[in-house]
Structures are given as C-alpha cells and as structure tokens.
Amino acid sequence: MKRIGLNLRIMARAFEIELRQNMTDGFVLFGILIQPLIVAFMALWMLKGKGPDYAIFVVIGSGMTGLWTTLLFNGGNSITGERWTGTLEPLVASPASLRVVIYGKVLANVTQSLLSMIGSYFLISFAMGYPLTLTYPGLFFLSLVISVFSLVSFGLILASFFILIPDFARMVNTLEFPVYILCGFLFPIALLPGWTTPLSYLLSPYWAALALHGAAQGTLEPLQIVGTWGIMAFFSLVYILASGRLYRMILRKARMDATLDIVGN
Amino acid sequence: MDAITVNHLRRLYKSTDGIIKRTTKEVVAVEDVSFEIRQGELFGLLGPNGAGKTTSVKMLTTLLIPSGGSASILGLDVVKDANKVRPRIGFIFGGERGLYWRLSGLDNLRYFASLYYVDEATSKKRIPELLKIVGLKGREREKVEGYSRGMRQRLHIARALLHDPEVLFLDEPTMGLDPVGARELRTTVKNLQSANKTILLTTHYMFEADALCQRIAVINKGKIVALDTPEKLKENVQDLSVVEVELYGIPQEVIDRIKALDFVVEVSIENRDQRQVMQVHTPKGPEAIPVLVEHLNGLRIGRIITREPTLEDAYVRLVGGAEQ
C-alpha cells in the first residue's frame, strides 16, 4: 500500500514536471492549441454540406487529432527530450520505476491536449456560430476519462520504443495520419476498404473516437457505449501488463547496448 | 567490509557498419579491472580520455551491464541486485547535462527527491540544507538555464545527495569548471568524505587526485596499470628527474630520437597554446640537458628547467608518454 502511495507521488511529480516544461515549449503549444483549430476549420469547411449536426463530430474529431498528435510527438518525444538533456540516465539509475515516471509524463501530455478539444468547441460554437449539443453528456464525459487512460496506456507502450531506439522520433512522423484515418477521427471507417477494419479494431484510439462520437451524436446506444469502455479497459489492461515485461526487456537491452546516453537525431 | 568490490570487470562495445553486408566491430573499453574500496574511503580512478573511467562508473551505477566479471556495492551485485543498489548510491557525471534546464534548481531537486522515495517532510528539510552545503542558497528558484557551469555542477552534487547515499560516484566533477569553482567543489568533496561517505572519484587531473584521494588506481586503455596511495605512486619515479624544455614546434622524428636515448625513461609532450613543453624523465637530471639540446639543434627553444617528479610524472610514466 505504501509502495502504491510512493508511486502515485512519483507519477504526480512527473506529471507536474512534464506539464511545466511543455508550457515553455512553443512547438508543444502549437500542437495543442493551434493545429487542432486549423484541422477543425478545414474539416468544418469540407463537411459543411452535411449540415450543422456535423459540427460536434468535427469538434471531437479535431480534438482527437490533437490528442493523438500530442501523444505521439510529445509523449514519445519526452524520452528523446530526456536524452537531449542527459536526464534519461539519472532517471533509469534512480530507484523509481521508469514505467511510473513515463505514465505520469504521458498522462500530462494527453491531459493538456484536451485543451485542443475545448479550443475547437469555442471556435466552432462561438466564433462560427454552430449549435453544439451532446446527446448523452454524462456518458460523453465518462467516455472522455476512459479514453484518456486508454490512450495513456497505449502511449506507455509507444514510449518504450523511444528508449530502445534513439532515432525512433524519425519514424513516428509516419504514424500520425494513418491513425487519424484508421481510427475514424474525422470520417467513419466505413469509408475505408474492408481489409483495414481489423487494424482499426486493434487500436485503442479507434474505440475512444467511437465512444466519444457515439455519445456526442447519439449514433450509439448507451449500452454500446459501455461496450466500448469495456474494450478500452481491456486494451489498457493488456498494455499495462505487457509494459511491465516490455520495460524490463528494453531497459536490459539498452543497458547492454549502451544506448541510454545516445542522443538520437 | 569493502563498500565496493570489482572483480575482473570487462566491457565491450559493439558497433555495426554497412547496410547489406553488415560488419560488427568490437572495442574493449574495460579489460579485467579489479579493485576494492573500503567504507569511507575516497578512491581515485585516474586515466586519460577514453581510458575506461566512465564506462567503469556506469557499470557500477547500474547503467551498463558488464560483458564479463562482476561488481558489488555494499555486498549487492550491480546486475542482479540493481534495484537494491540504486537507492544506496548517488552519482554525478561531469558536464552540464543531467538537469532540467527549463525548471528551477529547486524544482529539479524536488523531482529527483521523489524519484528516490524521499518523503515530503524529509525533502522539505533536506533540500535547504543541501542548497546551503553546495552554496546555491538564494538562487534555487532561478531557472537552471541561467546558472553558471559551476552552479550546475554544484546542483548535480546536491541532487546526488538528496537520499543521503552511502556510496558516491563522481565522474570528472570538476570538468570545465574555472579554478575557483573547481577548488570549491574539491572542498565539498573533501567534506563529504569527512561525513564518512565512500567516494569513487574519476579525474584526469593529477593534482586533484593527489589532493583528495587516499588511494588511486591508474587506468589506461581499459586496464588498471597501478593501484596505490599517491605517495607510493610518486615513489615509483623518485629515482628520476624531469627536464622540461619549452619548444615552438617539434617534429615527431626528433621526439622518437630523444626517446631512443639510453638515459631517457619517458618523454611526454604537453601543448600550451603555440608552444610545446617536452618533459623528459631521466635519472641524469641537469646533466642530460646538453645532450638534449644537441638533439634539438635547429629548433626554437625557450625555457629549460629541471624539477622533482610529481604524481603527474608517475602517471605519465604509467600510461606512456602520449601527447596530452
């Protein structure tokens, strides 16, 4: 019990440190505040023929793009940042579990990216005058909380590759748009070829987008929304359990290959 | 009981080259290194750049897994018991990295305190004490990016002491510091030893090792070439004198010719701006000067002096007279 308390404290401190560092980084602020607004504006323009009901779909979709971009670039890149500052080694050599530290950092990144959803809401609702209503507000907010934890667990796995491969940051660029598309952030996956559907099902951001879109627009029944929570909880559990072994393996490999102090490009 | 035991420690680095036909190259960084450090001892690991000092420290601080041999800290194996070793050691690596520059010194310390499971009450008491010890009191709320190099290095020391570790690893802690900053840091290190901490200090500054360490291991090309007290190491060269000749450009063939003289034990060249200082270790003392000058015929010669050997000369003799 004491151990859990100590780990929660480490997580909270990692959360705070990450948030404070990000707030001084212009690139991060652009990803959270400006990019989703551009996406929202463009999407709304493209989908204006679909009627005003589509506005809430755009708010959530653009918010999800901000969430994913932040998770991908800031969550993972926070490890690259630790390499650049030379703090990855002190982190690994400390008694704290690196998994706990990274969970706190990714949680900070995902939480702050919710700002992009709020930003899109204000842009579309107040500046552009579209009516925004949530069909199931309670289920929507619960879906949001569960989505955040599901995405953070996914980010935990993603971040581990940044520890193993110093240059992994180069590869993540290729993951940004495929996930937007495969997870149905801005248009339904029914528009995609059938063979891509199983891929979407394996990605927790897909279930997060489905739950949020469904609760906001009423395209899912409450029971179906609860079903998506179950799937997200299942994925989160799998990711967290897998991360224990994964981090042990990756840290051992990094210590054998002497890659902890290597600064990637 | 020994605080640190190192047995036949070995570490290889592998690097691969080529895309289709991949070739793997192995470099031995540490080869068959063994030593023990007593509890409360300040032990120096002295060697030139690339000798294997940092690699050895990284293996002992659990950041690298040895390729062979074993090491234990306070009876705990650094590989098998890494999780138990970590709370009991503190370390700093030379240079300015390893801190969050966009945060204040205080934020850095509070964060690392939590990583070392230092509880909030202890942390609140200990951080101001450490800030006072390292001379950063009053500057702790400023961002680290505005700190001088010396201040960052002192913040590193405070970070390493947050959890009051029994064993400290200081890897070239005075690297890049100005003389005043380096002297202050040496005083801090000396005080830590007075507080009965076991300290492993790596440095390539001879006078630093001489002034601080009770015993010194000289490491070169990954191997320990000598291990003794500074006094005993100096005794190895007591039979010799050092002739220093200031030159303005010296060809390699002249150095080789001087090295080949029967009364010359070792020759080292030290670059000082536009000049080189050739240090010749010889039992002949001042009598060697005329012969040396004869061999330097045609070169521009500055000052020539003869002096008693220092620890640095013992070190040069041990690691060979490579250009410093």
HADDOCK unambig.tbl for C-alpha pairs under 7 A between the chains (distance, minus, plus):
assign (segid A and resid 6 and name CA) (segid B and resid 117 and name CA) 6.63 0.50 0.50
assign (segid A and resid 10 and name CA) (segid B and resid 114 and name CA) 5.67 0.50 0.50
assign (segid A and resid 10 and name CA) (segid B and resid 115 and name CA) 6.12 0.50 0.50
assign (segid A and resid 13 and name CA) (segid B and resid 111 and name CA) 6.26 0.50 0.50
assign (segid A and resid 21 and name CA) (segid B and resid 102 and name CA) 6.40 0.50 0.50
assign (segid A and resid 85 and name CA) (segid B and resid 97 and name CA) 5.53 0.50 0.50
assign (segid A and resid 85 and name CA) (segid B and resid 98 and name CA) 5.76 0.50 0.50
assign (segid A and resid 85 and name CA) (segid B and resid 99 and name CA) 6.45 0.50 0.50
assign (segid A and resid 85 and name CA) (segid B and resid 100 and name CA) 6.65 0.50 0.50
assign (segid A and resid 86 and name CA) (segid B and resid 97 and name CA) 4.90 0.50 0.50
assign (segid A and resid 86 and name CA) (segid B and resid 98 and name CA) 4.28 0.50 0.50
assign (segid A and resid 87 and name CA) (segid B and resid 98 and name CA) 4.24 0.50 0.50
assign (segid A and resid 87 and name CA) (segid B and resid 99 and name CA) 6.07 0.50 0.50
assign (segid A and resid 89 and name CA) (segid B and resid 63 and name CA) 6.99 0.50 0.50
assign (segid A and resid 90 and name CA) (segid B and resid 98 and name CA) 6.85 0.50 0.50
assign (segid A and resid 93 and name CA) (segid B and resid 61 and name CA) 6.88 0.50 0.50
assign (segid A and resid 93 and name CA) (segid B and resid 62 and name CA) 6.46 0.50 0.50
assign (segid A and resid 93 and name CA) (segid B and resid 63 and name CA) 6.29 0.50 0.50
assign (segid A and resid 93 and name CA) (segid B and resid 86 and name CA) 6.22 0.50 0.50
assign (segid A and resid 94 and name CA) (segid B and resid 86 and name CA) 5.84 0.50 0.50
assign (segid A and resid 94 and name CA) (segid B and resid 87 and name CA) 6.91 0.50 0.50
assign (segid A and resid 94 and name CA) (segid B and resid 115 and name CA) 6.26 0.50 0.50
assign (segid A and resid 94 and name CA) (segid B and resid 116 and name CA) 6.17 0.50 0.50
assign (segid A and resid 95 and name CA) (segid B and resid 83 and name CA) 6.23 0.50 0.50
assign (segid A and resid 95 and name CA) (segid B and resid 86 and name CA) 5.40 0.50 0.50
assign (segid A and resid 95 and name CA) (segid B and resid 87 and name CA) 5.58 0.50 0.50
assign (segid A and resid 95 and name CA) (segid B and resid 115 and name CA) 6.61 0.50 0.50
assign (segid A and resid 95 and name CA) (segid B and resid 116 and name CA) 5.76 0.50 0.50
assign (segid A and resid 96 and name CA) (segid B and resid 115 and name CA) 5.08 0.50 0.50
assign (segid A and resid 96 and name CA) (segid B and resid 116 and name CA) 6.41 0.50 0.50
assign (segid A and resid 255 and name CA) (segid B and resid 63 and name CA) 5.74 0.50 0.50
assign (segid A and resid 255 and name CA) (segid B and resid 64 and name CA) 4.50 0.50 0.50
assign (segid A and resid 255 and name CA) (segid B and resid 65 and name CA) 5.58 0.50 0.50
assign (segid A and resid 256 and name CA) (segid B and resid 64 and name CA) 6.00 0.50 0.50
assign (segid A and resid 256 and name CA) (segid B and resid 65 and name CA) 5.18 0.50 0.50
assign (segid A and resid 258 and name CA) (segid B and resid 64 and name CA) 6.23 0.50 0.50
